Amino acid sequence: MSKEGQFFIYLLERYAEYKQTSANKILYQWEQLGLTEFIFDMYELYHIERLQNAFDDIDKLMQKAA
């Protein structure tokens, strides 16, 4: 698995913990909003930031997409 794929899974799992839900539910939401590929592609930015910054960005993306 690529480093991007590994980080995506890590980010997904940590974000689910942050939201106190399951990774499956979060992934479903991202898929429904058309955000999965975009979030995956944000590897270069998200992996060098604090996770909370990525979470804040994802929250904003989800609000805009809803």
Buried (B, 14 or more C-beta within 10 A) or exposed (E): EEEBEEBBEEBBEBBBEBBEEEBEEBBEBBEEBEBBEEBBEBBEEBBEEEBEEBBEBBEEBBEEEE
